[in-house]
Amino acid sequence: MQKSEQRLRKLLLSAISLGLEFKFGLEGLQLLSEIRALDNINRLEAIYNAILTAKTLEDLRQLC
């Protein structure tokens, strides 16, 4: 993974973490360990974009 991809991954993980906590509280942060295991930038972007419209954590888990 290139440095620019690593930086983007780090930023996406931070944004996802914030979004999960804001929308789902501490329960949302439990999903973060699964998300952190992902290296695919496109998948992380999909999760980030889905946080606003997701109704449940299961909606997001399906993207992992």
C-alpha positions in Angstrom: 0.0 0.0 0.0 1.4 3.4 -1.0 1.9 6.2 1.5 -1.0 8.2 0.0 -3.3 5.2 0.3 -2.2 4.7 3.9 -3.0 8.3 4.7 -6.4 8.0 2.9 -7.1 4.8 4.8 -6.3 6.5 8.1 -8.5 9.5 7.3 -11.4 7.2 6.3 -11.1 5.1 9.5 -11.2 8.3 11.6 -14.2 9.6 9.7 -16.0 6.2 10.0 -15.2 6.0 13.7 -16.7 9.4 14.3 -19.7 8.6 12.1 -20.4 5.3 13.9 -20.1 6.9 17.3 -22.3 9.8 16.4 -25.0 7.8 14.8 -25.0 4.5 16.8 -23.1 5.4 20.0 -20.8 3.0 21.7 -22.6 0.1 20.0 -21.4 1.5 16.7 -17.8 1.5 17.7 -18.0 -2.3 18.2 -18.1 -2.6 14.5 -14.9 -0.7 14.1 -12.6 -3.7 14.7 -14.1 -5.4 11.7 -13.7 -2.3 9.6 -10.1 -1.7 10.7 -9.2 -5.1 9.3 -10.1 -4.0 5.8 -7.4 -2.8 3.5 -9.6 -2.1 0.5 -10.0 1.7 0.1 -13.1 1.4 -2.1 -14.8 -0.7 0.5 -13.9 1.8 3.3 -15.3 4.6 1.1 -18.5 2.6 0.6 -18.8 2.2 4.4 -18.1 5.9 5.0 -20.7 6.9 2.4 -23.3 4.4 3.8 -23.2 5.7 7.4 -25.7 8.5 6.7 -28.3 6.3 5.1 -27.8 3.1 7.2 -30.7 2.3 9.4 -28.9 -0.4 11.4 -25.4 -1.6 12.1 -26.2 -4.7 10.2 -26.6 -2.5 7.1 -23.0 -1.5 7.5 -21.8 -4.9 8.5 -22.9 -6.2 5.2 -20.4 -3.9 3.5 -17.4 -5.3 5.5 
